[in-house]
Amino acid sequence: MTRAGRARYGFPRSARLTRASEFRQVKSEGKSFTGKHLVLGVLPSSVSQEVRVGIITSRRVGPAVTRNQVRRRLREIFRLNQFRFTRGLWMVIIARVSAASATYEQLQREVMRLAERACVLTAT
């Protein structure tokens, strides 16, 4: 795959929510949708035209190894599906305790189901 091809499907820093103020803004002004393994917070952004995501895995999810595994899975799910989300959107994905025992496929189904409930998927 060419370098340009990789960049298109990458997960650059610009596609992430990194500041605590951004997370707070999604929580206070956005809407949240709850599932078995995840909570999805969504906020249409007036600042940016690209989709940005933040992932929260608290210590309740498990030890560091488990939290990092859940975080990597969620990042990969977003990376592969980022072009299916509507533009100009901030999303926060919060992993619940049960996310630690969920498979990649279960997490992917849950993310897409919650995104569909939030009406943030583009019509393809």
C-alpha positions as CSV (number, residue, x, y, z in Angstrom):
1,M,0.0,0.0,0.0
2,T,1.3,3.4,-0.8
3,R,2.1,6.0,1.8
4,A,-0.9,8.1,0.7
5,G,-3.1,5.1,1.1
6,R,-1.9,4.5,4.7
7,A,-2.4,8.1,5.6
8,R,-6.0,7.9,4.4
9,Y,-6.8,5.1,6.8
10,G,-4.5,6.2,9.6
11,F,-5.5,7.5,13.0
12,P,-3.6,10.8,13.2
13,R,-3.5,13.0,16.3
14,S,-5.8,15.5,14.6
15,A,-8.6,12.8,14.6
16,R,-8.4,12.5,18.4
17,L,-9.9,14.5,21.3
18,T,-7.0,15.2,23.6
19,R,-8.0,18.1,25.8
20,A,-10.0,17.6,29.0
21,S,-12.1,20.7,28.0
22,E,-13.1,18.9,24.8
23,F,-14.3,15.8,26.7
24,R,-16.2,18.1,29.1
25,Q,-17.8,19.9,26.3
26,V,-19.1,16.6,24.7
27,K,-20.4,15.5,28.1
28,S,-22.2,18.8,28.9
29,E,-23.5,19.8,25.5
30,G,-23.7,16.5,23.6
31,K,-26.0,13.5,23.8
32,S,-25.1,10.1,25.1
33,F,-26.2,6.7,24.1
34,T,-25.7,3.7,26.4
35,G,-25.0,0.1,25.4
36,K,-24.0,-3.0,27.3
37,H,-20.2,-2.5,26.9
38,L,-19.9,1.2,25.9
39,V,-21.4,4.6,26.3
40,L,-21.2,6.9,23.2
41,G,-21.2,10.7,23.6
42,V,-21.8,12.7,20.4
43,L,-21.5,16.4,19.8
44,P,-21.8,18.2,16.4
45,S,-18.7,20.4,16.2
46,S,-18.7,23.9,14.9
47,V,-14.9,24.1,15.1
48,S,-13.8,21.2,12.9
49,Q,-15.1,19.5,9.8
50,E,-13.5,16.2,10.5
51,V,-14.6,13.4,12.9
52,R,-12.7,13.4,16.1
53,V,-12.9,10.7,18.8
54,G,-11.8,10.4,22.4
55,I,-11.7,7.1,24.3
56,I,-12.1,6.7,28.1
57,T,-11.2,3.5,29.9
58,S,-11.3,4.0,33.6
59,R,-9.4,1.8,36.1
60,R,-12.7,0.0,36.8
61,V,-12.3,-1.7,33.4
62,G,-9.3,-3.6,34.7
63,P,-5.5,-3.5,35.0
64,A,-3.4,-1.4,32.6
65,V,-2.9,-4.3,30.1
66,T,-6.7,-4.8,29.8
67,R,-7.4,-1.1,29.5
68,N,-4.8,-0.7,26.8
69,Q,-6.2,-3.7,24.9
70,V,-9.8,-2.3,25.0
71,R,-8.4,1.2,23.9
72,R,-6.5,-0.4,21.0
73,R,-9.6,-2.3,19.9
74,L,-11.8,0.8,20.0
75,R,-9.2,2.9,18.1
76,E,-9.0,0.3,15.4
77,I,-12.8,0.1,15.1
78,F,-12.9,3.9,14.7
79,R,-10.0,3.9,12.3
80,L,-11.7,1.3,10.0
81,N,-15.1,3.0,10.1
82,Q,-14.1,6.7,10.3
83,F,-15.4,7.5,6.8
84,R,-18.9,6.1,7.7
85,F,-19.5,8.9,10.3
86,T,-20.9,12.3,9.4
87,R,-18.4,15.1,9.1
88,G,-17.9,17.7,11.8
89,L,-18.5,15.4,14.8
90,W,-16.9,14.9,18.1
91,M,-17.4,11.5,19.8
92,V,-16.4,10.2,23.1
93,I,-16.4,6.4,23.7
94,I,-16.5,5.3,27.3
95,A,-15.7,1.7,28.0
96,R,-17.8,0.0,30.7
97,V,-16.5,-2.8,32.9
98,S,-18.0,-5.5,30.6
99,A,-15.9,-4.2,27.7
100,A,-12.9,-6.0,29.1
101,S,-14.4,-9.4,28.5
102,A,-16.1,-8.4,25.1
103,T,-14.6,-9.6,21.9
104,Y,-13.5,-7.3,19.1
105,E,-16.6,-8.2,17.1
106,Q,-18.9,-7.5,20.0
107,L,-17.3,-4.1,20.5
108,Q,-17.6,-3.3,16.8
109,R,-21.2,-4.2,16.7
110,E,-21.9,-2.1,19.7
111,V,-20.1,1.0,18.3
112,M,-21.9,0.8,15.0
113,R,-25.3,0.1,16.8
114,L,-24.8,3.1,19.1
115,A,-23.7,5.3,16.1
116,E,-26.8,4.3,14.2
117,R,-29.0,5.2,17.2
118,A,-27.3,8.5,17.4
119,C,-27.9,9.1,13.7
120,V,-24.3,9.9,12.9
121,L,-23.7,7.4,10.1
122,T,-23.6,8.6,6.5
123,A,-25.9,7.0,4.0
124,T,-23.8,4.7,1.7
